[in-house]
Amino acid sequence: MAGLHDWLSSRAEELDQSALLADAVLPALAGADLFRIGVPQSNGGAGGDVRDAVVAIAAVAQQSVTAAFVFWGQRTFIEYLLQGSNPALLERSLPSLMAGSLAGATGLSNAMKFLSGIEQLQIAATPEGTRWRLNGGLAWVTNLRKSGFLAAAAVAPTDGAPAAIIAFDGHASGVSRGDDLDLVALRGSNTASVQLAQVEVGAADVIANDATTWLPIVRPAFLGMQCGLSIGLARASLEQAASISAGSRNQLSPHIQALQQMLEARVATLLAGVHDGRFRSQAAALFRLRIELAELVQQALMLELQAMGGRAYLQKEQGGFARRWRESAFIPVVTPSLVQLQAALQQHESRAA
Ligand SMILES: Cc1cc2nc3c(=O)[nH]c(=O)nc-3n(C[C@H](O)[C@H](O)[C@H](O)COP(=O)(O)OP(=O)(O)OC[C@H]3O[C@@H](n4cnc5c(N)ncnc54)[C@H](O)[C@@H]3O)c2cc1C
């Protein structure tokens, strides 16, 4: 981990602003054995559970949200296989996913929006005997390594069967990865669109047969690990704000400490809920935590800016502030976005009333 820590701290700016190191991220994370965290030992993992993965993603996000989001994509894909209904697919892919020699990408934003009733599924599955032909595309997928990937997507069968979650191979005939998206931040994340034209899949590629029942089951892990991004970024910003403010005249230290305590209390609630399974039935509580953590990121960044004052505007003195500011713009928009969650909570409250 010390080697990874040094690698990330010296390359965080480059990972954010250029795609040159994009293909080095996965091997760097795998080199610290991060993808085994929270995977049962019986599957070749390090043991522990999703809480450990949340904590590990947060630790990486403290240094680089680009690397942490790649970590999230890979580890969330692994979680899909662990919680899916296809042991052969798990057995076939897990060793290389944990070793980082195979990239796992999660294209399930579309599915999560579909589950909330705000978007149609973007991939149609036409039955052909016992198999399907897939046509459609996903506008945003991270961890699409140019050398190859497995990606998870929800597909809508054209015969009216339930939507399913499948894994498709980047090398399969009919799969085309777009160019890297021209992002303002997180440029080293291998983020691109992907199109599918007559891509053949079968039972061996199905992760879950019924997306609508499976997605709420996997959502606590999906969202919990995603919250790791907010936790790490907020911690980094508050740490920086605290060290600048210690012994200074700015009088921000009590505010910084209060925010740090609030953050750690939210983290404890998140980890407990991810562990005891309550978020499967109480999605609203998880949605509120995701919103609160995103708001804490904004407040933390504001305190870092205020502690730093004008130096935050000086290229040579801003100490990573500008990158964190850009990285923080990702937090409210990644699915489920804050707008989407607030709308879902409003619906939940009006149903309860
Ligand atoms: C750097 C980057 C990497 C990404 N990587 C991935 C990835 O690996 N996998 C993946 O699946 N996705 C990924 N995404 C996509 C991301 O998760 C979001 O889905 C996407 O940014 C939001 O979609 P949109 O901009 O098309 O929002 P739109 O659908 O255009 O919506 C705009 C806003 O309105 C909200 N909204 C829309 N309709 C409603 C409604 N009916 N009710 C309430 N709110 C609504 C949306 O949630 C959003 O906040 C990535 C995005 C970025 C920027």
The ligand as a MOL file (V3000), in Angstrom:
LIG
                    3D

  0  0  0     0  0            999 V3000
M  V30 BEGIN CTAB
M  V30 COUNTS 53 58 0 0 0
M  V30 BEGIN ATOM
M  V30 1 C -16.6130 10.8620 -15.6500 0
M  V30 2 C -17.8790 10.0590 -15.7380 0
M  V30 3 C -17.8110 8.6770 -15.6380 0
M  V30 4 C -18.9750 7.9070 -15.7080 0
M  V30 5 N -18.8640 6.5490 -15.6330 0
M  V30 6 C -19.9830 5.7840 -15.6930 0
M  V30 7 C -19.9040 4.3580 -15.6040 0
M  V30 8 O -18.8410 3.7520 -15.4150 0
M  V30 9 N -21.0400 3.6550 -15.7190 0
M  V30 10 C -22.2380 4.2370 -15.9160 0
M  V30 11 O -23.2400 3.5130 -16.0370 0
M  V30 12 N -22.3660 5.5880 -15.9700 0
M  V30 13 C -21.2680 6.3730 -15.8670 0
M  V30 14 N -21.3850 7.7460 -15.9370 0
M  V30 15 C -22.7090 8.3320 -16.1110 0
M  V30 16 C -23.2260 8.9470 -14.8150 0
M  V30 17 O -23.3300 7.9910 -13.7980 0
M  V30 18 C -24.5700 9.6020 -15.0480 0
M  V30 19 O -25.5180 8.6610 -15.4920 0
M  V30 20 C -24.5740 10.6670 -16.0290 0
M  V30 21 O -23.5280 11.5540 -15.8400 0
M  V30 22 C -25.9060 11.4140 -15.7930 0
M  V30 23 O -26.5950 11.2390 -16.8970 0
M  V30 24 P -26.9840 12.4750 -17.7880 0
M  V30 25 O -25.9530 13.5210 -17.7140 0
M  V30 26 O -27.3260 11.8780 -19.0930 0
M  V30 27 O -28.2030 13.0040 -16.9770 0
M  V30 28 P -29.6100 13.3070 -17.5900 0
M  V30 29 O -30.3520 12.0330 -17.7360 0
M  V30 30 O -29.4740 14.2040 -18.7610 0
M  V30 31 O -30.2650 14.0940 -16.4040 0
M  V30 32 C -29.7880 15.3520 -15.9370 0
M  V30 33 C -30.0820 15.4020 -14.4630 0
M  V30 34 O -31.4790 15.2640 -14.2010 0
M  V30 35 C -31.7440 14.1100 -13.4420 0
M  V30 36 N -32.9750 13.5170 -13.9400 0
M  V30 37 C -33.2330 13.1720 -15.2190 0
M  V30 38 N -34.4980 12.7210 -15.3110 0
M  V30 39 C -35.0340 12.8000 -14.0670 0
M  V30 40 C -36.3040 12.4820 -13.5130 0
M  V30 41 N -37.3140 12.0060 -14.2560 0
M  V30 42 N -36.4850 12.6570 -12.1950 0
M  V30 43 C -35.5070 13.1560 -11.4350 0
M  V30 44 N -34.2860 13.4920 -11.8930 0
M  V30 45 C -34.0570 13.3020 -13.1870 0
M  V30 46 C -30.5150 13.2170 -13.6370 0
M  V30 47 O -30.3180 12.2920 -12.6100 0
M  V30 48 C -29.4110 14.2670 -13.7170 0
M  V30 49 O -29.0720 14.7450 -12.4500 0
M  V30 50 C -20.2360 8.5420 -15.8650 0
M  V30 51 C -20.3040 9.9350 -15.9270 0
M  V30 52 C -19.1600 10.6910 -15.8570 0
M  V30 53 C -19.2700 12.1880 -15.8930 0
M  V30 END ATOM
M  V30 BEGIN BOND
M  V30 1 1 1 2
M  V30 2 1 2 3
M  V30 3 2 2 52
M  V30 4 2 3 4
M  V30 5 1 4 5
M  V30 6 1 4 50
M  V30 7 2 5 6
M  V30 8 1 6 7
M  V30 9 1 6 13
M  V30 10 2 7 8
M  V30 11 1 7 9
M  V30 12 1 9 10
M  V30 13 2 10 11
M  V30 14 1 10 12
M  V30 15 2 12 13
M  V30 16 1 13 14
M  V30 17 1 14 15
M  V30 18 1 14 50
M  V30 19 1 15 16
M  V30 20 1 16 17
M  V30 21 1 16 18
M  V30 22 1 18 19
M  V30 23 1 18 20
M  V30 24 1 20 21
M  V30 25 1 20 22
M  V30 26 1 22 23
M  V30 27 1 23 24
M  V30 28 2 24 25
M  V30 29 1 24 26
M  V30 30 1 24 27
M  V30 31 1 27 28
M  V30 32 2 28 29
M  V30 33 1 28 30
M  V30 34 1 28 31
M  V30 35 1 31 32
M  V30 36 1 32 33
M  V30 37 1 33 34
M  V30 38 1 33 48
M  V30 39 1 34 35
M  V30 40 1 35 36
M  V30 41 1 35 46
M  V30 42 1 36 37
M  V30 43 1 36 45
M  V30 44 2 37 38
M  V30 45 1 38 39
M  V30 46 1 39 40
M  V30 47 2 39 45
M  V30 48 1 40 41
M  V30 49 2 40 42
M  V30 50 1 42 43
M  V30 51 2 43 44
M  V30 52 1 44 45
M  V30 53 1 46 47
M  V30 54 1 46 48
M  V30 55 1 48 49
M  V30 56 2 50 51
M  V30 57 1 51 52
M  V30 58 1 52 53
M  V30 END BOND
M  V30 END CTAB
M  END
